[in-house]
Amino acid sequence: MSMDRRSFIKTAGMAGGAVAAGAVAGAAIAEEKAPEWSSGMQVDEAAVAAINAEVAEKPAWVGEPPAISVEDCIETIECDVLVVGSALAGCLSAYSAVNNGAKTIMIERNGAPHISGSGIGFFNSEYQKAGGQREHNVQQVMNLVINEANLRVDPALVALWAYHSGEILDEIEENVLQPAGLPGNISIGVPLDPDELDQYIYDFHVDFDGSGHDSLEAFDFIFHDWIREHGGEIMFETCTRKLVQDESGAVIGAIATNPAGEYIYFKTAKGVIMCAGSYAANEEMVKALCYPSMANFIRKYSGYNAKATETAPVTIEERMDDGLGHRMMMWAGAIFEEIDPSYQAWSNDGYWIAAPLAVNNKGQRVFNEAISSLSTSFHIFELPDGANYLWQILDSSGFDFRHCSPCPAQTMR
Ligand SMILES: Cc1cc2nc3c(=O)[nH]c(=O)nc-3n(C[C@H](O)[C@H](O)[C@H](O)COP(=O)(O)OP(=O)(O)OC[C@H]3O[C@@H](n4cnc5c(N)ncnc54)[C@H](O)[C@@H]3O)c2cc1C
């Protein structure tokens, strides 16, 4: 059998999909698509069945969906797009939906969005270039990010960011941020060799903290205002409990509880965007999905509510980061990629910078400082008290601390 490039790709794609897509694709290959080169290969039917069964089996942390249906709802609210979660991801998703003409509702289980972070990585925008940041080689940056993340990232998503985040920053600066008076503060990288491993992260950094307290509160609230002013709706203390599917399995809406605990059905014409954040407060999920020293570190140092403020307080009893979003998606048929989750290990107030030398409290080196920040995290998890056992030793002339204020207690110059 001769094979041109197209049929090779088609066949290779089908072979790759056989395990994930289950028995149907497998049977198609066995019956009529088997390429010549595979003639000597035996398909181990029992192994394929075992893999398919394993994929179909849901882990215990998924649990069972609540026994609620549309009939239990006191009200149906129709929209094009429902965004679940009103923090960073929710804000940008709802902005995009509204900006593209969709009737959009964003719902948030708390009385305010979860606030965290201050800087966001964008890349090659006109805004950054005008502010003095260098223009970067897209491919080089993608390689750095993928290596830094120890291959725990989807390269297609990294490419989406690398090629398009700049144009997004220019758009939101013009449409949302500058009219509201919150342009980003551009940091121009640390004064080490800019091509050194680890430094790229500072050189893409645009800080939106209007308060000087490492907080995206102003950023999120400016987006909330923009969304409302442009016809979108935001409902607080409204918690999604279950996604609603049609007979084909397509998600057509969601059931949520209102502040009184009554059920509301959000019926969507175009879809639901899940932006429900972390699962760090769900012990069962952390235990199942993170390796033991990482799970211990998360239990001890979760900084999730660290940025709750007077104007964005936690108003509900339930944890916002209980993994309900992940479980709802699993109930609707999603597959969870079981890779080690990424986590950068800092204690709440510690800063880890690419230090030339890292030692524990006995003065012993603990890891190779040149490895990626994710890899250093794994070593930090193993220390008796995480980053509190770690010192960074830096040359007094080699580093400007303007990016880490207050300076980390454990840093020695
Ligand atoms: C202290 C801290 C500092 C950080 N600093 C930085 C930084 O400087 N730069 C950076 O890039 N990253 C930083 N990060 C990480 C970054 O802030 C987060 O990854 C990002 O903000 C996550 O945004 P999100 O919208 O996906 O999720 P979250 O911020 O977790 O928000 C999820 C929202 O969904 C709501 N929600 C959850 N379940 C439901 C439900 N069932 N129904 C309705 N609503 C629901 C929650 O209440 C919450 O408001 C920091 C994180 C922390 C904790």
The ligand as an SDF file (V2000), in Angstrom:
LIG
                    3D

 53 58  0  0  0  0  0  0  0  0999 V2000
   -1.8560   35.3630   46.6520 C   0  0  0  0  0  0  0  0  0  0  0  0
   -1.7470   35.1100   45.1570 C   0  0  0  0  0  0  0  0  0  0  0  0
   -0.9220   35.9240   44.3560 C   0  0  0  0  0  0  0  0  0  0  0  0
   -0.7980   35.6670   42.9830 C   0  0  0  0  0  0  0  0  0  0  0  0
    0.0040   36.4690   42.1940 N   0  0  0  0  0  0  0  0  0  0  0  0
    0.0350   36.3030   40.8460 C   0  0  0  0  0  0  0  0  0  0  0  0
    0.7120   37.2330   39.9680 C   0  0  0  0  0  0  0  0  0  0  0  0
    1.2690   38.2280   40.3980 O   0  0  0  0  0  0  0  0  0  0  0  0
    0.7080   36.9770   38.6350 N   0  0  0  0  0  0  0  0  0  0  0  0
    0.0700   35.8860   38.1150 C   0  0  0  0  0  0  0  0  0  0  0  0
    0.0940   35.7150   36.8920 O   0  0  0  0  0  0  0  0  0  0  0  0
   -0.5940   35.0200   38.9040 N   0  0  0  0  0  0  0  0  0  0  0  0
   -0.6430   35.2220   40.2390 C   0  0  0  0  0  0  0  0  0  0  0  0
   -1.3540   34.3660   41.0360 N   0  0  0  0  0  0  0  0  0  0  0  0
   -2.0990   33.3280   40.3780 C   0  0  0  0  0  0  0  0  0  0  0  0
   -3.3130   33.9780   39.6650 C   0  0  0  0  0  0  0  0  0  0  0  0
   -3.7370   35.0830   40.4240 O   0  0  0  0  0  0  0  0  0  0  0  0
   -4.4140   33.0010   39.5240 C   0  0  0  0  0  0  0  0  0  0  0  0
   -3.9590   31.8900   38.7950 O   0  0  0  0  0  0  0  0  0  0  0  0
   -5.6050   33.6210   38.7880 C   0  0  0  0  0  0  0  0  0  0  0  0
   -5.9800   34.8070   39.4130 O   0  0  0  0  0  0  0  0  0  0  0  0
   -6.7320   32.6480   38.7780 C   0  0  0  0  0  0  0  0  0  0  0  0
   -7.8500   33.3120   38.2650 O   0  0  0  0  0  0  0  0  0  0  0  0
   -9.2000   32.5180   37.9920 P   0  0  0  0  0  0  0  0  0  0  0  0
  -10.2100   33.5270   37.6070 O   0  0  0  0  0  0  0  0  0  0  0  0
   -8.9300   31.3810   37.0800 O   0  0  0  0  0  0  0  0  0  0  0  0
   -9.5760   31.8040   39.3620 O   0  0  0  0  0  0  0  0  0  0  0  0
   -9.8840   32.3830   40.8220 P   0  0  0  0  0  0  0  0  0  0  0  0
   -9.1600   33.6360   41.1190 O   0  0  0  0  0  0  0  0  0  0  0  0
   -9.6830   31.2410   41.7470 O   0  0  0  0  0  0  0  0  0  0  0  0
  -11.4300   32.7540   40.7530 O   0  0  0  0  0  0  0  0  0  0  0  0
  -12.4350   31.8070   40.6270 C   0  0  0  0  0  0  0  0  0  0  0  0
  -13.7430   32.4920   40.9790 C   0  0  0  0  0  0  0  0  0  0  0  0
  -14.7890   31.5740   40.7220 O   0  0  0  0  0  0  0  0  0  0  0  0
  -15.6930   31.5980   41.8150 C   0  0  0  0  0  0  0  0  0  0  0  0
  -16.3760   30.2990   41.8550 N   0  0  0  0  0  0  0  0  0  0  0  0
  -15.8420   29.1060   42.2080 C   0  0  0  0  0  0  0  0  0  0  0  0
  -16.7720   28.1440   42.0920 N   0  0  0  0  0  0  0  0  0  0  0  0
  -17.9150   28.7380   41.6690 C   0  0  0  0  0  0  0  0  0  0  0  0
  -19.2280   28.2570   41.3860 C   0  0  0  0  0  0  0  0  0  0  0  0
  -19.5290   26.9740   41.5090 N   0  0  0  0  0  0  0  0  0  0  0  0
  -20.1630   29.1530   40.9690 N   0  0  0  0  0  0  0  0  0  0  0  0
  -19.8640   30.4770   40.8570 C   0  0  0  0  0  0  0  0  0  0  0  0
  -18.6380   30.9820   41.1340 N   0  0  0  0  0  0  0  0  0  0  0  0
  -17.6680   30.1190   41.5160 C   0  0  0  0  0  0  0  0  0  0  0  0
  -14.8030   31.8580   43.0320 C   0  0  0  0  0  0  0  0  0  0  0  0
  -15.5370   32.3490   44.1220 O   0  0  0  0  0  0  0  0  0  0  0  0
  -13.8040   32.8650   42.4670 C   0  0  0  0  0  0  0  0  0  0  0  0
  -14.2130   34.2100   42.6090 O   0  0  0  0  0  0  0  0  0  0  0  0
   -1.4950   34.5830   42.4190 C   0  0  0  0  0  0  0  0  0  0  0  0
   -2.3340   33.7720   43.2010 C   0  0  0  0  0  0  0  0  0  0  0  0
   -2.4630   34.0190   44.5650 C   0  0  0  0  0  0  0  0  0  0  0  0
   -3.3770   33.1310   45.3940 C   0  0  0  0  0  0  0  0  0  0  0  0
  1  2  1  0
  2  3  1  0
  2 52  2  0
  3  4  2  0
  4  5  1  0
  4 50  1  0
  5  6  2  0
  6  7  1  0
  6 13  1  0
  7  8  2  0
  7  9  1  0
  9 10  1  0
 10 11  2  0
 10 12  1  0
 12 13  2  0
 13 14  1  0
 14 15  1  0
 14 50  1  0
 15 16  1  0
 16 17  1  0
 16 18  1  0
 18 19  1  0
 18 20  1  0
 20 21  1  0
 20 22  1  0
 22 23  1  0
 23 24  1  0
 24 25  2  0
 24 26  1  0
 24 27  1  0
 27 28  1  0
 28 29  2  0
 28 30  1  0
 28 31  1  0
 31 32  1  0
 32 33  1  0
 33 34  1  0
 33 48  1  0
 34 35  1  0
 35 36  1  0
 35 46  1  0
 36 37  1  0
 36 45  1  0
 37 38  2  0
 38 39  1  0
 39 40  1  0
 39 45  2  0
 40 41  1  0
 40 42  2  0
 42 43  1  0
 43 44  2  0
 44 45  1  0
 46 47  1  0
 46 48  1  0
 48 49  1  0
 50 51  2  0
 51 52  1  0
 52 53  1  0
M  END
$$$$
